[in-house]
Amino acid sequence: AESLHSCIGLLGISAGSLLLAVHFYSSPRAAPLIPSTALGVLLLICSALLAYAGIRRSLRNASLLLSLCLTLSAFWCGYGVILILAGQGVLPDPGDFRDALVPGLATFTLALLLVAVVGFLCGEPVLALVAAAVSLAGAHEVALHYGSSLGPSAVACSHLVVCLVGGYFALGRILCFLTKGKVALSGTELAEKKARGQSQGSGGSANPFAAPGLLLNMLSACVFGCRLLGVTQKLSLGHVPWLWAAGIYQIGICVLSYRAMDVLMATAFGFTSILKFAGGYCLLYPIWQPEEPSFPTPFLVIFSILFAVLALFLSLQSPVDGLYLLVFVAYCIALACSPRGFFAGGPQGVAVAIFVASALVTLIHLYNVRARAKIPTGKGAVKALLARSSFLKLREGPDLHAPYLGYSKYADAEVLAYACSVLASFALTTTGDPQAPLATVVIPWVVVAGGILKLLGGSVAFARGKTLESSAFILYAVMWIIWGLARYGGLYGTTRSFHAAVGIVAFMLFNSFIIFCSLFLNVAYFFYSLTFMLITVSFLLDAIHALPTGYDIAATLIFGLVSFYCFLAALSSSTFEGCCLPLGGPMVRLSGVGAGTSKCLHLPARKASSVKRIADILRNGGTCGIPTDTVYVLVAACNRPDAVEKAHRSKRQAQDRPMSLWISSLKQLEPAKHLFTPLLWDFMEAAWPSPISLVIPRGEWVDFLGMKDSAKYVGTPQSVAIRIPDCSVTTHLIDLVGPIVVTSANPTGEADTTHHNQVYAKLGDKVDAVLCGGPSPENIASTVVDCTKIDSGNIGFFRVGIIPKSQV
């Protein structure tokens, strides 16, 4: 599959380059072979294919193909939109078309040159050659726009080289895949590259998506830096595709960074994407009005503070990245000091510094991902410094991003969600002009920060098992989007209506339920949801013409300060061990609710280390809930009578529902084979492994399993239920521990447990650990067959479960 994804990426690069080669070869003609609009649409399709190929790359394989695909995808996305605008007559002047293209071409020429240099240094010559050829094509195209000495044929030749090299590499990968590695063209050996990638990348950057995200910062900075340096004549609509393409791709890289378990870089990319959307909005505004939009100064000051705090914490992870973020602190301050915002020379000067800093940090990330000898980033010095401190200790190890319950593919996004609440609330303190609501740059801060990024945070929280937090984040995101567009997008106008008030009341009812539920979570979240109610009250009062002067500003300030505290608390708890800033405990505690501190361990079943840890707990006399081939069960080692007795008590086991015995293989019963009849032994061989429990006569064979005093809790005096489960996790656990005693993971009389969350809720304070495997593969328990009279030709059924009688 990885080879096919690589082929898709390389073929996409070849296809896009072929389109551009045909375009430039035919450009001297009066009517080019591919019209601009059609070429733009085709480049967008190639961009989507490259994005898919880049995203589908394994996180463990730090190949440069990932950076190459995502970088080219963003390049062709912006390029395609500009071609569509030109084809539709939006950029009629050749000078406008040139000014629109040059910043993106210059950025990606340098970016792909960096990828090519790292590729040559780290032993990926084919990918380096592809990147170098595309970079050369970009340089030729820039020269073509500023001089007639270099014709379009030079650009076309460079793109043709990309087609040939990319096609060669893709052909090699396809042959390697089809022949299962027997045929491999020189330079395209997948197995060798994969092994080298894992060995080299294992000690490098933990986030392979950081480099493409930093390259996108270069793109937006180049748009404004080119204007300051006089490379382009003015900022116009043609630059918006570059800015918004960079913003959209950075939101995607933010999500991918959460997949890479890099909370701080994901938060940083979320912040910088907001600036890109704001810049694009400012360049769009002159379409409606001739003047430039104004900036809310208090908001930009708050944004600079958030950047500074994030830079401080990021410097503990990587001092180079932390220092890099300080450039954005200066950028926000420059924007706050300039009434013209992005159009002023001060912010454009800082943008040039961002371009240079982004290029340097990108080179460091690209090289450290692939090379054996790393460029030092100061991480070791910070670790050594903090090791002397008894107060601060960095979070490290496999449990750094352990989810609330079970397994999650994402790190926690609460830091970004709380920060977006701060940004949205302080943006609302801007009153604006009711007659010209779009003249104040508020929509990007409220809709993108308070809406889109908060929706992202809510989705990630839901994936980590935080149902209440995700519900609140998603609800608040919807509220920010609707109110931001209505109030600052000109949709609301000067009129108020009963319908708007009814909608706001509906949001208030939902939030009331969240406030009630937060009583069982912690104090900080209770005040977070409670102060948001003040925001919705101000919206309601405004809708009914009863808003007191200053109330809305006071409410947003209070909510912003509470959100800022939650932001600091979430940031510190994700960085340091222990709770530096307390969130408080549950305000209300009920049985089974709000008592998370006393709950048991929850370990992901997908990790072999988790199964080993469960085995250690069972060997030491613990009881655990585990997934099986049917429903979740509660288990204990049968050679630990104390653990079996504990499981019996915690279940309140009824006498008519005895506990059963599980083994991993009939080899465990081989020493006692002579104690079973041939028919029964053959039936066990035929039936297992499967979700079929066989009730067989109790005998001396029980002693061969080392049950000792546990035997009195297993089965009845006459019989014992025994099974070999058809589940690799369960059988591997039994191989590590030995035979186990099993009962269903629910109090007697209740329904079967089909998810680790249910085990955690029902027995979390009575067991030592839960092995979390997500939803059960089946919602029906095993079939229990009575084999006590099998030698006389009769079998019975105590319970017909997932296996029907006919199959038995």
Secondary structure as the mmCIF struct_conf table of DSSP 4:
data_model
#
loop_
_struct_conf.conf_type_id
_struct_conf.id
_struct_conf.beg_label_comp_id
_struct_conf.beg_label_asym_id
_struct_conf.beg_label_seq_id
_struct_conf.end_label_comp_id
_struct_conf.end_label_asym_id
_struct_conf.end_label_seq_id
HELX_RH_AL_P HELX_RH_AL_P1 GLU A 2 SER A 26
TURN_TY1_P TURN_TY1_P1 SER A 27 PRO A 28
BEND BEND1 ARG A 29 ALA A 31
BEND BEND2 LEU A 33 ILE A 34
HELX_RH_AL_P HELX_RH_AL_P2 SER A 36 ILE A 55
TURN_TY1_P TURN_TY1_P2 ARG A 56 ARG A 56
BEND BEND3 ARG A 57 ARG A 57
TURN_TY1_P TURN_TY1_P3 LEU A 59 ARG A 60
HELX_RH_AL_P HELX_RH_AL_P3 LEU A 64 GLY A 87
TURN_TY1_P TURN_TY1_P4 GLN A 88 GLY A 89
BEND BEND4 VAL A 90 LEU A 91
BEND BEND5 ASP A 93 ASP A 93
HELX_RH_AL_P HELX_RH_AL_P4 PRO A 94 LEU A 121
TURN_TY1_P TURN_TY1_P5 CYS A 122 GLY A 123
HELX_RH_AL_P HELX_RH_AL_P5 PRO A 125 TYR A 146
BEND BEND6 SER A 148 LEU A 150
HELX_RH_AL_P HELX_RH_AL_P6 PRO A 152 LEU A 178
TURN_TY1_P TURN_TY1_P6 THR A 179 GLY A 181
BEND BEND7 LYS A 182 LYS A 182
TURN_TY1_P TURN_TY1_P7 SER A 186 GLY A 187
HELX_RH_AL_P HELX_RH_AL_P7 LEU A 190 GLY A 201
TURN_TY1_P TURN_TY1_P8 SER A 202 GLY A 203
BEND BEND8 GLY A 204 GLY A 204
BEND BEND9 ALA A 206 ALA A 206
TURN_TY1_P TURN_TY1_P9 PRO A 208 PHE A 209
HELX_RH_AL_P HELX_RH_AL_P8 ALA A 210 LEU A 229
TURN_TY1_P TURN_TY1_P10 GLY A 230 GLY A 230
BEND BEND10 VAL A 231 GLN A 233
HELX_RH_3T_P HELX_RH_3T_P1 LEU A 237 HIS A 239
HELX_RH_AL_P HELX_RH_AL_P9 VAL A 240 ARG A 259
TURN_TY1_P TURN_TY1_P11 ALA A 260 MET A 261
HELX_RH_AL_P HELX_RH_AL_P10 VAL A 263 LEU A 284
HELX_RH_3T_P HELX_RH_3T_P2 TYR A 285 ILE A 287
TURN_TY1_P TURN_TY1_P12 TRP A 288 TRP A 288
BEND BEND11 PRO A 290 GLU A 291
HELX_LH_PP_P HELX_LH_PP_P1 GLU A 292 PRO A 293
STRN STRN1 SER A 294 SER A 294
HELX_RH_AL_P HELX_RH_AL_P11 THR A 297 GLN A 317
HELX_RH_AL_P HELX_RH_AL_P12 PRO A 319 CYS A 337
TURN_TY1_P TURN_TY1_P13 PRO A 339 ARG A 340
HELX_RH_3T_P HELX_RH_3T_P3 GLY A 341 PHE A 343
BEND BEND12 ALA A 344 ALA A 344
HELX_RH_AL_P HELX_RH_AL_P13 GLY A 345 ARG A 370
BEND BEND13 ARG A 372 ALA A 373
HELX_LH_PP_P HELX_LH_PP_P2 LYS A 374 PRO A 376
BEND BEND14 GLY A 378 GLY A 378
HELX_RH_AL_P HELX_RH_AL_P14 LYS A 379 ALA A 387
TURN_TY1_P TURN_TY1_P14 ARG A 388 ARG A 388
BEND BEND15 SER A 390 PHE A 391
STRN STRN2 LEU A 394 LEU A 394
BEND BEND16 GLY A 397 GLY A 397
TURN_TY1_P TURN_TY1_P15 PRO A 398 HIS A 401
BEND BEND17 TYR A 404 GLY A 406
BEND BEND18 LYS A 409 TYR A 410
HELX_RH_AL_P HELX_RH_AL_P15 GLU A 414 ALA A 427
TURN_TY1_P TURN_TY1_P16 LEU A 428 THR A 429
STRN STRN3 ASP A 433 ASP A 433
TURN_TY1_P TURN_TY1_P17 PRO A 434 GLN A 435
STRN STRN4 ALA A 436 ALA A 436
HELX_RH_3T_P HELX_RH_3T_P4 PRO A 437 ALA A 439
STRN STRN5 THR A 440 THR A 440
TURN_TY1_P TURN_TY1_P18 VAL A 441 VAL A 442
HELX_RH_AL_P HELX_RH_AL_P16 ILE A 443 ILE A 443
HELX_RH_PI_P HELX_RH_PI_P1 PRO A 444 LEU A 453
HELX_RH_AL_P HELX_RH_AL_P17 LYS A 454 ALA A 463
TURN_TY1_P TURN_TY1_P19 ARG A 464 GLY A 465
HELX_RH_AL_P HELX_RH_AL_P18 THR A 467 TYR A 488
BEND BEND19 GLY A 489 TYR A 492
TURN_TY1_P TURN_TY1_P20 GLY A 493 THR A 494
HELX_RH_AL_P HELX_RH_AL_P19 PHE A 498 SER A 518
TURN_TY1_P TURN_TY1_P21 LEU A 519 LEU A 521
HELX_RH_AL_P HELX_RH_AL_P20 VAL A 523 ALA A 543
TURN_TY1_P TURN_TY1_P22 ILE A 544 HIS A 545
HELX_LH_PP_P HELX_LH_PP_P3 LEU A 547 PRO A 548
TURN_TY1_P TURN_TY1_P23 THR A 549 GLY A 550
HELX_RH_AL_P HELX_RH_AL_P21 TYR A 551 THR A 575
STRN STRN6 PHE A 576 PHE A 576
BEND BEND20 GLU A 577 GLY A 578
BEND BEND21 CYS A 580 LEU A 581
BEND BEND22 MET A 587 VAL A 588
STRN STRN7 LEU A 590 LEU A 590
TURN_TY1_P TURN_TY1_P24 SER A 591 GLY A 592
STRN STRN8 VAL A 593 VAL A 593
BEND BEND23 GLY A 594 GLY A 594
HELX_RH_3T_P HELX_RH_3T_P5 GLY A 596 SER A 598
STRN STRN9 LEU A 601 PRO A 604
TURN_TY1_P TURN_TY1_P25 ALA A 605 ARG A 606
HELX_RH_AL_P HELX_RH_AL_P22 ALA A 608 ARG A 619
TURN_TY1_P TURN_TY1_P26 ASN A 620 GLY A 621
STRN STRN10 CYS A 624 ILE A 626
BEND BEND24 ASP A 629 VAL A 631
STRN STRN11 VAL A 633 ALA A 637
TURN_TY1_P TURN_TY1_P27 CYS A 638 ASN A 639
HELX_RH_AL_P HELX_RH_AL_P23 PRO A 641 LYS A 651
TURN_TY1_P TURN_TY1_P28 ARG A 652 ARG A 652
TURN_TY1_P TURN_TY1_P29 GLN A 655 ASP A 656
BEND BEND25 ARG A 657 ARG A 657
STRN STRN12 MET A 659 MET A 659
STRN STRN13 SER A 660 TRP A 662
BEND BEND26 SER A 664 SER A 664
HELX_RH_3T_P HELX_RH_3T_P6 LEU A 666 LEU A 675
BEND BEND27 PHE A 676 PHE A 676
HELX_RH_AL_P HELX_RH_AL_P24 PRO A 678 ALA A 687
BEND BEND28 PRO A 689 PRO A 691
STRN STRN14 ILE A 692 PRO A 697
HELX_RH_3T_P HELX_RH_3T_P7 GLU A 700 LEU A 705
TURN_TY1_P TURN_TY1_P30 GLY A 706 GLY A 706
HELX_RH_3T_P HELX_RH_3T_P8 LYS A 708 TYR A 713
STRN STRN15 VAL A 714 VAL A 714
BEND BEND29 GLY A 715 GLY A 715
BEND BEND30 PRO A 717 GLN A 718
STRN STRN16 SER A 719 ARG A 723
BEND BEND31 ASP A 726 ASP A 726
HELX_RH_AL_P HELX_RH_AL_P25 SER A 728 VAL A 737
BEND BEND32 PRO A 739 PRO A 739
STRN STRN17 ILE A 740 SER A 744
BEND BEND33 ALA A 745 ASN A 746
TURN_TY1_P TURN_TY1_P31 THR A 748 GLY A 749
BEND BEND34 GLU A 750 GLU A 750
HELX_LH_PP_P HELX_LH_PP_P4 ALA A 751 THR A 753
BEND BEND35 HIS A 755 HIS A 755
HELX_RH_AL_P HELX_RH_AL_P26 HIS A 756 LEU A 763
TURN_TY1_P TURN_TY1_P32 GLY A 764 LYS A 766
BEND BEND36 VAL A 767 ASP A 768
STRN STRN18 ALA A 769 CYS A 772
BEND BEND37 GLY A 774 PRO A 775
BEND BEND38 PRO A 777 PRO A 777
BEND BEND39 ASN A 779 ILE A 780
STRN STRN19 THR A 783 ASP A 786
TURN_TY1_P TURN_TY1_P33 THR A 788 LYS A 789
HELX_RH_3T_P HELX_RH_3T_P9 ILE A 790 SER A 792
TURN_TY1_P TURN_TY1_P34 GLY A 793 GLY A 793
STRN STRN20 GLY A 796 ARG A 799
BEND BEND40 ILE A 802 ILE A 803
TURN_TY1_P TURN_TY1_P35 LYS A 805 GLN A 807
#
